[in-house]
Amino acid sequence: MSKNTSSTAYYKNALGTKKGNLLKLIECVPNISEGRNDEVINDIVQATKSEHVEILHVDRGRAANRTVITFAGTPQDVSNAAFMLIKRTAELVDMRKHTGEHPRIGATDVCPFIPIQNTSMADCVAIARAVGKQVGEELHIPVYLYGEAAYSKERKNLSYLRNGEYEGITEKLKDPKLLPDFGPPIFNERSGITIIGARSFLIAYNINLKTHDKKLAQEIAGIIRESGIKKRDKEGELIIVPGLFPHCAALGWFIEDYGIAQVSTNLSNFELSPMHEVFDCVCQLAKERGISVSGSEIVGLLPKKALLDAGLYYLRKKGSLTKASEEDIISTAIESLGLNDLYPFKIEEKLIEERLSSLFNSKKDL
């Protein structure tokens, strides 16, 4: 597979050659600023449901106080579902009361659209901009566009737009360069700002450190992330030291629920920056600092290929590649990456291909 292959290709084998393969499909992965109140989360998820939208996964994070919801379907239906989710979240989540480990700027913090089948990035850009306009005009929530939907190069970067977080919105909106793309340039205290965009597939991947020391996790994150770290040279000038992995965003935090620090990453191209290479690098950096890695976790879904690549890598290291079945390869990946460390890793719940198959195995007349 080409290094530049879009996320669409990862799904096609799973979708098969049934009539469903003629469908236009997109995925949406909104992150909402509520991870502790199951009643509220379930209500918000319910708001997205419709005949032609499939809920693929709901990943609640109590310490981050954040939930990642993944759904897919036909473009118009997913567009409608995304708006309804943002609307219901605005009604139920009050950012004035929100605390959590994960950086955030709004009740619906970020809402990306991803092309899956018979759709293009241009389609998702158009949808992101249309939903952003609707949210701004009807809900009066300021909206930034990011990723491929951004109108400027600077705004492609999510962390640039989220800098200062919810607490910094008042100052942010004073800057003419940071006025919202849609909606009023006024601080919406209840809902904050929503960031909507279009992007390729992304793996949210956290690596577990056997320490409570958040600063060590932050230090390691700075070394591996593409943006690197800022430091002063011998003359006192501020310089940026580039990170080790392209297409990798990372931060360090302490997760009270687990009693550990984590290096939390987003891998936006898992072929150029594979999970197993990031994991092994973090293991080495941790060892150099006198700590160890206990395992890792996937937040949301991931493509089967990412696990197969990891399994093959570790089997080669062991010299055990001969006659390995796909099941053996995946089991090796799960064991080597320690994906069962915090809770059981269930393939049927975590692989995007497994979840997407429900779109075509259901009795819906799509």
Helices and strands as residue ranges (DSSP letters): H 8-15, G 19-22, E 25-28, E 31-32, H 38-48, E 53-61, E 66-73, H 75-92, G 95-97, E 108-117, H 121-134, I 135-139, E 143-147, G 154-156, H 158-162, G 166-168, H 169-172, G 176-178, E 194-198, E 203-209, H 214-224, E 229-232, E 238-241, E 248-255, E 260-267, H 275-288, E 293-299, H 304-318, H 326-337, H 347-350, H 352-356, H 358-361
